[in-house]
């Protein structure tokens, strides 16, 4: 714990002498405090991989934002900005242009220029060849890329010179300039590993085999040390050409238990807790009351959607009547009021109210209705016996499994509330937890959860849910477990709406399509909506420049602005 001195000049002088310093002379202005050179950040999860294209895990996105940059990203004001490129391409500025496709139809060509002076951490220039290589990896059918749709839509990349290139898309979409998934990979390091066996790239990428290799990173920092499951040390990238960050070193410590994370903060073991993956809202509010003189607590509502993924291969959950009954039997309003002081609003669908371009307020959230839930279960053949439990015609009890992340006190409480509320309906819910790196790196990705998995999706503004809802995004062994449609949801109308939203350039017509998708989602319930999370950032007093974004592009993308004295 850092020393905290009283206001007495005598005690201040004694403290300075004890530290080997000279107290300031009376009447002489003291020197301003020196900036901190090392920042230690607490995170509640450890990334399963550091490869930018493999797996979808917020812990990975947060860490990579310090050390590697996407072409474009949404800033804290929700505006699309260039990070590696010079100018965001638009139809208006001529950097995007419509073009006919060879077989008919219309595509779009998007031209970009990389910023001058970009280099990997070993001094190798970042070039259009790295972008082309990333595209080759992302579009390979067996590479196991989590978000492969963008790569498949790019039919070719036309390279003008090492800094200038044009992406040719097979269709015109409203978000053609949102290129956050197209992160350059260092071809001089990764190409040989990929081309040797594309289907085994996941096991051989240098991001996991040699993570401290400087040539893997093009951001203001690079990874210097990885202690799996424990911590990651970042040091300055000497070849970074952008604004210099303040800190010489950033240590990211994973503490996968909320109470232990808070204890480390209070003892001085960490300086701040990331809002993207840190304390639950109740913990943060309680901490603010106890230690508000030492820390600044920022709460940011945004696009984090807490929900229950359902494995629809389970015949019980494949029945829409059971899914509707499960949601009607949840008093989510009481849950959020009791656990989160009502600050995390109940979700009607996957689109939060803060996403104003897409949200439809006319789609109501399913109210708590135990009578409806009971009637639906009866219709589905799950009738209540004398012991209060529901059984099917063969006497099999209605038992379900719920998996969530270990060490997350908030989720554990939510799971227990769900368990108790469904018990009142005659349903037995078995709770199970796994470390996040196991749950997201294997169990969920490979659809190995037998019942339900509770976690959150972080999205960008007006993010089309193709990867999580479209039938073509169901992970299988045949496609290398690519895609994020973990429930295995396949619905022709949902597919049609997703495809129509993507290509509709008119905002008003697109809003109508969004409304139809939300109504379909609320009626069919491919997952069970819970609530929209408010994230709490715990910062040391005197730290400035960190602005929560409220979406999937983390605050660490702008670490150059962070200052702490």
N, C-alpha and C positions, 0 to 999 in steps of 0.2 A: 504493500500500500504506500502511495506517495505521502511524504510528510506534509502535515497541515499545521501551519504555525498561527498563533494568535496575533492580535493586532499590536501588542506592546512592542515598542522599539527595543526594549531591553531583551525580550525573548527573541526578536528578530536578529539582534546582534549576536547573542549567544548561539543561535542556530547557525549563523554564518560562520562563526569561529569553529564550531564543531565540524562543519563541512570543509574547513580549510579555506574559507573565503573571507574576504574583508568586508565588514558591514559598510553600507553607504554612509559617507560623512554627512552630518546634519547640514541641510540646506542644499545638498547636491542631488540632482535628479538621478534616480537609479536607472541603470541600463534596462531597456525593455527585455523581457524574457526571451531567451533564445528559442528558435523553433525546434520542435522535437524531430529527431533524425530517424527514429524507428517508430512505426505504428503497428500495434498488435490488434488484430481483429478477431472477434469470436464469431463462429459460424456453427449452426446446429447440425450440419451435414458435411460429409466428406465426399468429394466427387468420385464417381466410379471410374471415370476416365478423364483425361485432359484433351483428347482429340476433339477438335471443334465440330466435327460432323457426326460423331458416334454418340448415341444415347441422348436422351433429353432429360436433363437434370439441372435444376436451378443453381445448385452448388457449383457445378462446372461452369455455367454461364457467368456466375459472379466472379470466380477466380480468373477465368480467361479474359474478362473485360479489362483487367489490369495489364495483361501481357500480350493480347492479340486483339485486333480491331476488325469489325466487319466493314464492308464497303459503305453501307448506309445504316442508320439507326434512327429510332424516335427519341428525341431529347426530352427533358423533363416537362417541356410545354406541349409535348405530343406532336411536335413538328418533325417531319422527316429531314434529316441532315446528312451530309457527307462526313465520313470519318477517314476513310482511306482515299476517297475520290475528291476531285476538286469542286464539282458542281453537281447538284441533284438533277438528273435528266427529266425533262418534262416535254410534252407535246408543244407547249407554248414557247419554250426556249430553243426548240429544234434539236435537242439532244436525244429526244425520242421521236420516232416517226413511224407512221403506219406503212406496211408494205404487203403486197400480195403474196400469197403462199403458192408454191408450185402446183398443188392439186386443187386450187381454188380456196376461197376464204381469205382471211386477213390475219396477218401477224403484226408484230411490232419490233422495231430495231432500237436498242437502247445503247447509246454511246457513252463511255466513261473515260476519264483520264485519272490515273493514279497520281496522288500528290508527289511532288518532286522530293527526292531525298529519302524515301522510305527504304529501310533496310531491316533485314532480319538481324537477330542479336549476334550473329557471327560475322556481320559486315556484308553479307550477300544482298544485293539489291532485291527488293520486292518487285516483281514484274508481272506482266500479263501472262507469262508462262505459268506462274503460280496459280493464277485464276483459272486458266485452262485446265491445269492438273486437278484442281479442286472440283471442277465441273466433271471431269472424267471419272473421278472417284464417286461423286454424288450420283451420277446417272447409271453407274454399273449395277446391273440387277442383283448381284450377289454380294455387294460391299457392305450391306447391313446399315446403310445410312438412315438415321431416324427421320429426317425431313427431306425426302428425295424428290418431292413433286416439282420444286423450282428447277432442279437440275434436269429433270426429264422434259420440261417445257422449253428449255433452251436447246434449239436444234443445232446451232453451231456458234462458235465464237470467232469473230474476225479480228485478228491482231494486226494493228497498223504499225506499232513499234513497241518497245518494252513498257511504255507507259499508257498507250492508247489502245482501246479495244471496243468492239461492239458486240453486244449480246443479241442474238436473233431468237425471238420467241415464237412458238407455234400458235399463239392466240393473243388477243388483246385483252388485258385484264386491267382493272382500275388501280391495282397496287403494283404496277410493273417496275416502279423504282424502289420498292421495299426489298432490298437485297441483303438483309441481315444474315440469311442462311448461306449465302455464297461467300464464305470466308476463304481467302487464299491459303493454300497449304504450301509449305516450303518444298517445292519439287526437288530441289537438290538433296534433300534428306529423305523425303517420303516416297518418291516415285519408285525407287528400286524395291522398297518394302511392299508397295502395292502391286506392282506388275509381276512380282514373283508368284503371287497367289492372291488375286483379288478377293476371293471368298474367305481368305484367312487374314485379311488386312487388319481386322479388329484385334487379332492376337499378336500382330507384329508391329503395329504402329510405334514409332519412336516416342510419341507422346506418353506412352505407358512403359516402354522398354528403356528409354533414355530421356526421361522428362526434364533433366537439367541441361540438355543440349541447348546452348544459346540460340542456335539457328532455327528453333521452332517458334520463336516469338518475335513479333514486330511492334509491340506496344511500348509504352514508357517503362515497363518493367519486364523482366524475364524470370523464369523459375530457376532458382539456384539449388533447391533441395526439396525433395518430397519424402515425407515419412508417412507411408500409407496409413490411413485411419486417424492420424494424429495432427500433422501440421504441414504447411507448405511455406517455404521462405522465398520471397521475391526480392530481387535487387534491381538497381537501375539498369536499363538497357543503354549502354554507352553509345549505341548507334541511333537512338531515338532522335528524330529531327523536329519534333513538336515542342510545345511549351514544357519546360522542365517541371516535374513534380517536386514537392517539398521533401518527401521522405527518401532517405537512402535505402531503407529496407522496409518491407511490409511482411509481417509474419501473420499468416492466416491459420488460426487454431480451430480445429473441429472439436466441439464439445457436444456430444449427441445426447445431452440431458439438460433440460431447461434449468433445473435447480443448480446443477454444477456450473452451467454457463453463467448464471447470475453470480454465483459465489466467486468465480474467477474474475468477474468484473469488479466486484466489491473489494477483492483482495489485491487488485492491481496486476493480476496475471494477464489480463487483456485490457486494452484501452477503450474499445468500443465494441458494440454488437451490431452486426449487419441487420438492417431491417428486412432485407429480402429473405433471410433465413436466420431468425434469431429467437428472441423471446416471444411468447404468445402475448396478445394484447392485455389480458388480465395481469400477467406477470409484470409487463412494462408499466402499467398504470400504478400497480402497487409499489414498484421500485421508485417511480417518480415521487410518490408521497414520502418515501423513506430517505431517498438520497438525491432529491432534486437540486440540492446545493452543489453536488459534484458532477451531475450529468444533465445533459439536455435530451429530452425525450420528444421525438417527432413522430406523429402518427399520420400515416398516409393511406387513405382508402384508394383502391385501384382495381386492377383487372385480375386479381388472384381469386380463382373460383374453386372453392372447396366442395368436394362432391364424393359420391361413392361410385366408382367404376364397377359395373356388374359383368361377370363372365357369362355371356349369353349362351355359351355352350352348356351351361348348367340347365337342365330341363326345367327346374323350378323357376329360375329367373328368366327363362325364355318366355314364360307366360306373362303377357302384358297385364293381366288382371292381378297377378302377384306383385308386379312392379308398382302398379297404382296403389295397391293396398299397403305396401311397405311405406310409400311416401305419405299417404293419408294417415297412417298410424304414427307419424313422427310429428311431435309438437315442436317444430323448428323455431317458432317465435319464442316459446318458453326457454328453449335451449340457448338461443343467442342472448336473451335477456338475462338469464341466470349466470351464464359463463362469461359473457362479453359485454355486460352492461348495455346491451342493445346496440352496440356500435358496429356490429357486423350484420348487415341486412340479409334477410332470408332471400335465397335465390329462386326465381321462378324458372329460369332456364340458364344456359351458359353465358348469356350476355348481361353484363352488369349495367346499372343505371348510369355509371360514369362514362360508358362508351356511347356518347350521345348520338353518333352517326348511325348506330345500329340498333340501339335499345328500343323496344316497344313496350311502353307502360301499360298497354291494354291487355297484355298477356298476364293473367293473375297467377300468383303462387298458389299451389295446392294448399288449402287450409287444413288444419288438424281436424280430422273427422273419423274418430274410431268406429262409429257405426258403419260408415261407408267402407272402411278397411275390413271390418268383420264380414260384411256382405260380399265383398269381392273375393275374400278368401273362401267363403262358403261356395261361391259360384265356381271357383277354381278347384273344388274338391278337397279343400283342407278344412275339415270340420273339427270343432272343439269337442274333446272328450271330457269325461268326468274329472280327470286330473287337471283340467285347464289347458292342456296342450293340444295343438292342432295336428291331426294325422290325415293321411290320404286313405283311400279305400282299402289299401293293404295293411294299414296300421302303422305305416312309417311316419315318425314325427317330423314336423317341419323344422329342420335345423339348418342354419346357414353359418358361413364363416366370414369374418371380417378381418382383413389384414390392414395394418397401417404402420407408420414409421416409429421405430423404437426411440425412446428418449424424448418424445414430444409430449409434454405434460398436457397441453391443450387438447391434442388429438386423443390422448388416452381418456380424458374426461368426456369428450364428445362421444367416444365409442361406448363408454359405460352408460351414458344417458340413452343412447340409441338402444343398447342392450336392454335396459330397464323398460323403455317404452314399448319395444316389440314383445317383451315378455308379457306385458299386459294383454297383448293380442294372442298369446299362446304360442309364440315363436321363440325358439331357442337360438341365441346368437353366441357363437364361440369366437372369442377375441384372440388375435395373434399379432405379434409385432416382429419386425425385422429391421436390422440396420438399413438406413436409406440407401447406401451403396449396393446392398444386396437386393433390396426390394426393387429399385429402379434399374439396377444393372443386370438383373436376371429375372426375378420372379414375375414382375409386371410385364417387362419387355417381351418375355417368352410366353406370356399368358398362362402362367403356372399357378395363379391364384384360383382356388376352386369356387369361391363365392363372390366376395366384394373386396375392393381395395379403396381405402380412403386416402386421398391426397389432393393437391391443388394443381390446377393448370394456371400458368402465368401467360398472358397473351399480349400482343401489341394492339394498338387502337384499330378497330374494325378488322380484326384478324379472322379470316375465313377459316372455319374449322375442318378443312378438308382432311388434314392429317389425323384428326381425332374422331371424325364421324363418317367419312366417305368409305364405301365398301371396298374400294381399291387400296385402302390403307390398313387393312387387317394384317398384323405381323404373322408370318408363317415361316416354317423352315425353308420353303421353296424360295421366298423372296429375301432370305437372310435376316428375317425378323425386322424388316424395315416397316415404317409406319407406326402410328400411335393410337390406332383404333383398337385398344386393348379389349374392350368388351366383345369385339367381333360383330359389330352392328352392321347389318346390310339392309338398306331400305331404299328402293328405287326413287321414291319421291324426295327423300333427303338428299340423295345423290344429285338429282335434277336441280334442286334449289341451290345447293352448294355451287354447282357448275354455272348456274345462271347468275348468281351473285358475283362470281369472279370476273365475268366478262361484261358486266353492266357498268358503263361509265357514268351514266346519269345518276346523281346521288338520290334523287327522289324515287326513281324506279328501283334503285338498289335497296332503299329503305323498305319498300313494299315487299321485296323478296326476303329481306331479313325478318320482317314480321311473320311471313309465312313459315320461315324456317323455325322461328321460336315457337309458333303455335304447334307445329309438327313435333318438335322436341318435347314440349310440355305434355302432349297427348300420348306419345309413344314411350317416353322415358327410357332412352337407351342407357342413361345413367340416372342416379338419384341426386338432384341438386340439394345442396345444404345451405351455404351462405357465401357471401363475398368478403374476403379477408381484408382487414386493415392492418398494415404492417407497421411495426414500431421500431424506429431507429434510435439506438441509445448511444449518444456521442459524449465525449468528454467536454467539459466547459472550455470555451475558448476555441473550439474547432469550428471552422467556417467553410463554406464552399460546397458542402455536400448537400445536394438537392434530391430528395426522393423522386422517382419517376412515376410510380404507380402502374408500371407495365413491365413487360418481360425484358426490356433493355435495362440492365441494372445501373445503379448510381455509380458503380466503379468504372464505367466507361468514361467518366469525367474526373478521374482521380487527379489530374493535373490542376484542378481548381481547388483541391482540398488544402486547407492551411490549419495549423495548430501550433499555438504558442503557449 
